[in-house]
Amino acid sequence: MDNMNCCCLGVVANLMKEHLPKIIFMLLFSIYCAGQTSMHTEISRIDLPKDYVLKNGEAKEIVVTRKVNPGQDFSYTEKTNYTFPESSIIRLKRYRDSKLKSTREFSYDSLSRVLKNTVRFKHKALGWRTSKYETVYGEKTKDLKMLNPDGTLNYTMRVILNEYDNPIEIRTLNINNKLTGLSTAEYDYENNKYIYKVYREDGSIVLNKTESFKKDFEIKRNDFGDLIEFYWPTSSSNIKYLVEYKYDKQGNWTRIKKIQIDGKKKKTTEIKTRKIKYLKN
């Protein structure tokens, strides 16, 4: 769990002893925290196939069933229905164990990157909530613009990348483009480490920690260009992850099985199946 989320949970726990209005405020604040990105999230991104992307053909509807930790103590099933009402627009409904948990509508660019995004999700205490954001991509930057319900800007989180496309800074900027938060990563690729720092608004350091990072975490891709073997980027261990694919006649994946290998131990961590209804030419 990243530092920001730990901070949120700690504050919520302390305020449970206070008055109800403060508790409600902190529940809202926890949603605000969940909507952000973090250095750990950006560093840990793996280039695995996106559910809504087809290599060939066009889809009328895609249904993805995802089983997490199948057969183990902590396991659950998600089902996601994707529809395509307009060109470059996708709508989805996500279910957890047959219960609707969230809906989403987003647009995407020619590289299948998400642009404008509206998410409606069910919070345990507050019911259905709506979150809006949009992402603007630069050559070595990514601006995550968090929006108010009326579509106006609330704040921006700017991710700055180095020559290896690894994040080196995440700046939180208010509507006046003033810096209100900063986290940085300085990489020691030779020793598989990075130094993670978090700063307060006044420039003082909240966190200064050395973490593990594998620059060359990708091991192998298959003939379709999909990643089939890798290490987890921020792990200090040599645990490997294998991904097994099945494809249809169009060359689009229909099943993905993720396997964790720790020495001689193998564990299936996720199975995804995808049913694709193609648009007829």
VOPAGU-2260 file (C-alpha; in pm, 1 decimal, decimal comma):
REM VOPAGU-2260
SITE   aa  ch    i         X         Y         Z
SITE  MET   A    0       0,0       0,0       0,0
SITE  ASP   A    1     141,5     340,2     -97,6
SITE  ASN   A    2     213,7     618,2     152,1
SITE  MET   A    3     -86,6     828,3      54,4
SITE  ASN   A    4    -331,5     542,8     116,1
SITE  CYS   A    5    -163,5     457,1     447,2
SITE  CYS   A    6    -201,2     820,1     549,2
SITE  CYS   A    7    -571,5     818,1     457,7
SITE  LEU   A    8    -644,5     499,4     652,5
SITE  GLY   A    9    -454,2     619,7     956,8
SITE  VAL   A   10    -641,3     948,3     973,1
SITE  VAL   A   11    -976,0     774,1     930,0
SITE  ALA   A   12    -897,5     533,7    1215,7
SITE  ASN   A   13    -807,3     818,7    1452,0
SITE  LEU   A   14   -1121,7    1013,6    1372,0
SITE  MET   A   15   -1349,4     717,7    1446,1
SITE  LYS   A   16   -1331,7     843,6    1806,3
SITE  GLU   A   17   -1454,5    1188,3    1707,2
SITE  HIS   A   18   -1789,9    1321,4    1592,6
SITE  LEU   A   19   -1994,0    1177,1    1306,9
SITE  PRO   A   20   -1952,4    1480,3    1072,5
SITE  LYS   A   21   -1576,0    1436,2    1082,2
SITE  ILE   A   22   -1610,4    1065,5    1004,6
SITE  ILE   A   23   -1827,3    1140,5     701,1
SITE  PHE   A   24   -1572,8    1399,2     586,7
SITE  MET   A   25   -1292,1    1145,2     607,2
SITE  LEU   A   26   -1493,5     887,0     413,5
SITE  LEU   A   27   -1521,3    1143,6     136,7
SITE  PHE   A   28   -1147,4    1206,8     173,0
SITE  SER   A   29   -1077,0     833,7     128,8
SITE  ILE   A   30   -1254,7     847,4    -208,4
SITE  TYR   A   31   -1039,8    1146,9    -299,4
SITE  CYS   A   32    -728,0     943,4    -213,3
SITE  ALA   A   33    -843,6     643,4    -416,8
SITE  GLY   A   34    -878,6     857,8    -728,2
SITE  GLN   A   35    -513,6     953,2    -738,3
SITE  THR   A   36    -215,0     788,8    -893,0
SITE  SER   A   37     107,5     725,5    -702,0
SITE  MET   A   38     474,1     664,5    -774,8
SITE  HIS   A   39     439,0     295,7    -688,8
SITE  THR   A   40     138,8     259,6    -921,4
SITE  GLU   A   41     320,7     425,3   -1210,7
SITE  ILE   A   42     639,0     220,8   -1161,9
SITE  SER   A   43     444,8    -107,4   -1136,0
SITE  ARG   A   44     255,3     -78,2   -1465,6
SITE  ILE   A   45     285,0    -396,6   -1673,9
SITE  ASP   A   46     222,7    -397,9   -2050,0
SITE  LEU   A   47     -40,8    -671,9   -2055,2
SITE  PRO   A   48    -322,8    -673,4   -2314,9
SITE  LYS   A   49    -618,3    -443,5   -2245,6
SITE  ASP   A   50    -960,8    -604,0   -2228,6
SITE  TYR   A   51   -1120,0    -366,8   -2480,7
SITE  VAL   A   52    -841,9    -373,3   -2743,5
SITE  LEU   A   53    -864,6    -597,8   -3049,6
SITE  LYS   A   54    -572,1    -656,0   -3282,2
SITE  ASN   A   55    -803,9    -742,6   -3569,1
SITE  GLY   A   56   -1169,6    -669,6   -3640,3
SITE  GLU   A   57   -1423,8    -450,6   -3458,7
SITE  ALA   A   58   -1638,6    -550,6   -3164,7
SITE  LYS   A   59   -2007,6    -490,3   -3100,4
SITE  GLU   A   60   -1974,1    -620,1   -2744,5
SITE  ILE   A   61   -1704,1    -779,5   -2528,9
SITE  VAL   A   62   -1775,1    -975,2   -2210,7
SITE  VAL   A   63   -1477,0   -1044,4   -1983,1
SITE  THR   A   64   -1495,7   -1283,6   -1687,0
SITE  ARG   A   65   -1209,0   -1255,1   -1441,2
SITE  LYS   A   66   -1141,1   -1507,0   -1164,5
SITE  VAL   A   67    -889,9   -1387,2    -906,3
SITE  ASN   A   68    -695,2   -1642,7    -699,3
SITE  PRO   A   69    -917,4   -1930,1    -820,1
SITE  GLY   A   70    -946,9   -2217,7    -573,2
SITE  GLN   A   71    -774,5   -2029,9    -291,2
SITE  ASP   A   72    -903,5   -1877,2      32,5
SITE  PHE   A   73    -918,0   -1522,5    -103,2
SITE  SER   A   74   -1093,8   -1553,7    -436,7
SITE  TYR   A   75   -1366,2   -1371,6    -624,7
SITE  THR   A   76   -1512,0   -1337,6    -973,1
SITE  GLU   A   77   -1557,8   -1018,8   -1175,2
SITE  LYS   A   78   -1759,6    -981,5   -1492,5
SITE  THR   A   79   -1728,7    -678,3   -1719,6
SITE  ASN   A   80   -1953,1    -594,1   -2014,6
SITE  TYR   A   81   -1802,2    -360,2   -2275,7
SITE  THR   A   82   -2015,3    -186,5   -2540,3
SITE  PHE   A   83   -1909,0      57,1   -2811,1
SITE  PRO   A   84   -2180,5     321,0   -2871,4
SITE  GLU   A   85   -1959,1     550,0   -3081,1
SITE  SER   A   86   -1619,1     548,7   -3246,5
SITE  SER   A   87   -1349,7     578,8   -2974,3
SITE  ILE   A   88   -1612,6     564,2   -2695,2
SITE  ILE   A   89   -1649,6     266,2   -2462,3
SITE  ARG   A   90   -1906,2     196,7   -2191,7
SITE  LEU   A   91   -1871,4     -79,6   -1937,6
SITE  LYS   A   92   -2051,5    -233,2   -1643,5
SITE  ARG   A   93   -1845,5    -421,2   -1384,9
SITE  TYR   A   94   -1992,7    -685,8   -1154,4
SITE  ARG   A   95   -1833,0    -853,0    -850,5
SITE  ASP   A   96   -1987,1   -1189,0    -763,7
SITE  SER   A   97   -2292,6   -1095,3    -977,1
SITE  LYS   A   98   -2345,9    -755,8    -804,1
SITE  LEU   A   99   -2304,1    -435,2   -1004,1
SITE  LYS   A  100   -2005,3    -247,0    -857,6
SITE  SER   A  101   -1927,0      23,4   -1112,1
SITE  THR   A  102   -2007,4     171,7   -1449,5
SITE  ARG   A  103   -1770,6     364,0   -1670,2
SITE  GLU   A  104   -1760,0     559,4   -1993,7
SITE  PHE   A  105   -1432,7     664,0   -2151,8
SITE  SER   A  106   -1279,2     778,0   -2476,1
SITE  TYR   A  107    -945,2     658,9   -2610,0
SITE  ASP   A  108    -686,3     762,4   -2866,7
SITE  SER   A  109    -520,5     578,9   -3158,4
SITE  LEU   A  110    -278,0     414,2   -2911,6
SITE  SER   A  111    -571,8     279,2   -2703,8
SITE  ARG   A  112    -484,1     517,0   -2416,8
SITE  VAL   A  113    -772,7     638,4   -2200,5
SITE  LEU   A  114    -853,9    1009,6   -2243,2
SITE  LYS   A  115   -1178,1    1133,5   -2084,0
SITE  ASN   A  116   -1321,3     911,7   -1812,5
SITE  THR   A  117   -1639,6     907,8   -1602,6
SITE  VAL   A  118   -1664,9     638,3   -1334,3
SITE  ARG   A  119   -1968,6     566,6   -1120,4
SITE  PHE   A  120   -1892,2     331,0    -833,3
SITE  LYS   A  121   -2063,8     199,1    -522,7
SITE  HIS   A  122   -1903,8     299,2    -193,0
SITE  LYS   A  123   -1990,3      82,3     109,0
SITE  ALA   A  124   -2083,0     376,3     333,7
SITE  LEU   A  125   -2185,0     649,9      90,9
SITE  GLY   A  126   -2362,0     463,2    -187,0
SITE  TRP   A  127   -2312,7     548,4    -552,8
SITE  ARG   A  128   -2050,3     814,2    -625,2
SITE  THR   A  129   -1922,3     964,4    -950,1
SITE  SER   A  130   -1562,2    1047,5   -1036,4
SITE  LYS   A  131   -1446,4    1231,1   -1349,6
SITE  TYR   A  132   -1099,6    1278,7   -1487,9
SITE  GLU   A  133    -915,0    1314,4   -1814,2
SITE  THR   A  134    -560,5    1235,3   -1917,4
SITE  VAL   A  135    -341,4    1447,8   -2144,4
SITE  TYR   A  136     -28,1    1279,6   -2282,9
SITE  GLY   A  137     294,4    1458,7   -2374,9
SITE  GLU   A  138     624,7    1324,0   -2503,5
SITE  LYS   A  139     753,8    1248,6   -2152,7
SITE  THR   A  140     459,7    1364,3   -1941,5
SITE  LYS   A  141     112,2    1246,8   -1845,0
SITE  ASP   A  142    -133,5    1489,6   -1685,2
SITE  LEU   A  143    -413,9    1329,3   -1484,3
SITE  LYS   A  144    -673,0    1605,3   -1450,0
SITE  MET   A  145    -919,7    1535,7   -1168,7
SITE  LEU   A  146   -1251,7    1708,0   -1239,1
SITE  ASN   A  147   -1542,4    1835,5   -1031,3
SITE  PRO   A  148   -1893,5    1696,7   -1098,1
SITE  ASP   A  149   -1964,5    1993,9   -1328,8
SITE  GLY   A  150   -1653,8    1914,2   -1537,5
SITE  THR   A  151   -1436,6    2199,4   -1408,5
SITE  LEU   A  152   -1079,6    2128,3   -1300,0
SITE  ASN   A  153   -1019,8    2031,9    -937,8
SITE  TYR   A  154    -647,2    1954,3    -947,4
SITE  THR   A  155    -385,1    1792,6   -1173,4
SITE  MET   A  156    -133,0    1516,7   -1108,7
SITE  ARG   A  157     154,1    1546,6   -1357,6
SITE  VAL   A  158     372,2    1238,6   -1411,6
SITE  ILE   A  159     717,1    1312,7   -1558,5
SITE  LEU   A  160     910,7    1028,9   -1725,1
SITE  ASN   A  161    1280,9     976,3   -1792,5
SITE  GLU   A  162    1445,3     843,8   -2110,2
SITE  TYR   A  163    1346,2     486,4   -2013,1
SITE  ASP   A  164     980,1     588,8   -1962,4
SITE  ASN   A  165    1012,2     538,0   -1587,8
SITE  PRO   A  166     839,0     800,5   -1368,7
SITE  ILE   A  167    1078,8    1037,5   -1191,7
SITE  GLU   A  168     831,9    1296,0   -1056,6
SITE  ILE   A  169     463,8    1323,2    -973,6
SITE  ARG   A  170     357,3    1682,4    -914,6
SITE  THR   A  171      18,5    1774,5    -768,6
SITE  LEU   A  172     -93,8    2111,8    -905,0
SITE  ASN   A  173    -398,6    2318,0    -804,2
SITE  ILE   A  174    -624,1    2501,3   -1049,3
SITE  ASN   A  175    -373,3    2789,9   -1057,9
SITE  ASN   A  176     -94,3    2547,5   -1154,7
SITE  LYS   A  177      67,1    2593,8    -811,4
SITE  LEU   A  178     264,1    2296,9    -674,7
SITE  THR   A  179      86,9    2148,7    -370,7
SITE  GLY   A  180     253,2    1805,1    -354,6
SITE  LEU   A  181     557,9    1627,8    -493,3
SITE  SER   A  182     700,5    1276,1    -501,9
SITE  THR   A  183    1020,0    1172,2    -680,3
SITE  ALA   A  184    1205,1     857,6    -783,1
SITE  GLU   A  185    1580,4     839,8    -843,6
SITE  TYR   A  186    1689,7     513,0   -1007,4
SITE  ASP   A  187    1997,8     301,0    -948,8
SITE  TYR   A  188    1946,3      57,8   -1235,7
SITE  GLU   A  189    2275,0    -124,1   -1179,1
SITE  ASN   A  190    2170,8    -228,6    -828,7
SITE  ASN   A  191    1796,1    -269,5    -898,9
SITE  LYS   A  192    1694,6       8,6    -662,0
SITE  TYR   A  193    1522,9     344,6    -659,5
SITE  ILE   A  194    1503,7     616,5    -394,2
SITE  TYR   A  195    1145,0     724,0    -329,7
SITE  LYS   A  196    1083,7    1066,1    -171,5
SITE  VAL   A  197     762,0    1246,1     -78,6
SITE  TYR   A  198     762,0    1618,6      -4,9
SITE  ARG   A  199     526,5    1850,5     179,6
SITE  GLU   A  200     402,0    2172,3      22,3
SITE  ASP   A  201     674,4    2366,7     209,7
SITE  GLY   A  202     947,9    2146,7      58,8
SITE  SER   A  203    1020,9    1938,9     368,3
SITE  ILE   A  204    1051,5    1561,6     322,9
SITE  VAL   A  205     776,8    1333,2     452,1
SITE  LEU   A  206     928,5    1007,5     325,6
SITE  ASN   A  207    1273,7     904,9     205,2
SITE  LYS   A  208    1293,3     534,3     130,1
SITE  THR   A  209    1496,8     298,0     -88,1
SITE  GLU   A  210    1280,6      50,3    -282,3
SITE  SER   A  211    1348,7    -239,2    -519,6
SITE  PHE   A  212    1307,7    -195,9    -895,4
SITE  LYS   A  213    1394,2    -418,9   -1188,9
SITE  LYS   A  214    1454,9    -214,2   -1503,2
SITE  ASP   A  215    1455,5    -523,5   -1726,6
SITE  PHE   A  216    1150,8    -691,6   -1573,3
SITE  GLU   A  217    1016,9    -810,3   -1909,4
SITE  ILE   A  218    1160,8   -1153,9   -1997,3
SITE  LYS   A  219     976,4   -1283,8   -2303,3
SITE  ARG   A  220     696,0   -1207,7   -2551,3
SITE  ASN   A  221     516,0   -1447,9   -2785,5
SITE  ASP   A  222     468,7   -1430,7   -3164,4
SITE  PHE   A  223     161,4   -1208,1   -3115,3
SITE  GLY   A  224     376,0    -953,8   -2928,9
SITE  ASP   A  225     206,9   -1025,7   -2595,1
SITE  LEU   A  226     408,1   -1046,7   -2272,9
SITE  ILE   A  227     431,3   -1408,1   -2153,5
SITE  GLU   A  228     704,4   -1399,1   -1887,3
SITE  PHE   A  229     812,6   -1123,7   -1647,3
SITE  TYR   A  230     924,8   -1027,5   -1297,7
SITE  TRP   A  231     721,8    -788,5   -1085,5
SITE  PRO   A  232     901,3    -451,3   -1133,0
SITE  THR   A  233     911,6    -348,8    -765,4
SITE  SER   A  234     983,5    -691,3    -614,4
SITE  SER   A  235    1318,9    -775,7    -458,1
SITE  SER   A  236    1257,4   -1148,3    -515,1
SITE  ASN   A  237    1310,6   -1357,1    -827,9
SITE  ILE   A  238     950,4   -1474,6    -842,3
SITE  LYS   A  239     845,7   -1506,8   -1206,1
SITE  TYR   A  240     506,9   -1459,8   -1363,6
SITE  LEU   A  241     393,9   -1656,3   -1667,4
SITE  VAL   A  242      96,7   -1566,4   -1887,0
SITE  GLU   A  243     -71,1   -1829,9   -2106,6
SITE  TYR   A  244    -294,6   -1715,9   -2394,1
SITE  LYS   A  245    -558,4   -1863,1   -2620,3
SITE  TYR   A  246    -656,1   -1677,6   -2938,5
SITE  ASP   A  247    -949,2   -1690,8   -3179,5
SITE  LYS   A  248    -931,8   -1708,4   -3559,2
SITE  GLN   A  249    -900,8   -1329,9   -3574,4
SITE  GLY   A  250    -585,8   -1339,7   -3362,7
SITE  ASN   A  251    -750,7   -1178,6   -3059,4
SITE  TRP   A  252    -701,4   -1333,0   -2717,0
SITE  THR   A  253    -996,6   -1518,0   -2564,3
SITE  ARG   A  254    -832,7   -1656,8   -2250,6
SITE  ILE   A  255    -547,3   -1542,5   -2028,0
SITE  LYS   A  256    -406,1   -1744,7   -1740,9
SITE  LYS   A  257    -154,0   -1583,1   -1504,9
SITE  ILE   A  258      77,5   -1809,3   -1306,1
SITE  GLN   A  259     317,6   -1717,3   -1025,5
SITE  ILE   A  260     635,7   -1927,2    -998,3
SITE  ASP   A  261     832,2   -1914,7    -673,9
SITE  GLY   A  262    1111,0   -2170,4    -701,2
SITE  LYS   A  263     930,1   -2502,1    -746,1
SITE  LYS   A  264     594,9   -2362,1    -632,1
SITE  LYS   A  265     334,7   -2266,5    -893,6
SITE  LYS   A  266      15,5   -2076,5    -821,6
SITE  THR   A  267    -255,2   -1955,0   -1058,9
SITE  THR   A  268    -335,7   -1595,7    -964,2
SITE  GLU   A  269    -589,1   -1502,0   -1232,0
SITE  ILE   A  270    -788,8   -1645,8   -1519,7
SITE  LYS   A  271    -963,1   -1418,0   -1770,3
SITE  THR   A  272   -1192,3   -1526,7   -2050,5
SITE  ARG   A  273   -1318,4   -1295,3   -2322,2
SITE  LYS   A  274   -1625,0   -1343,2   -2543,1
SITE  ILE   A  275   -1619,9   -1113,2   -2843,2
SITE  LYS   A  276   -1924,7   -1028,6   -3056,1
SITE  TYR   A  277   -1783,1    -892,3   -3379,5
SITE  LEU   A  278   -1942,4    -632,0   -3601,0
SITE  LYS   A  279   -2032,4    -783,2   -3933,6
SITE  ASN   A  280   -1868,6    -622,6   -4236,5
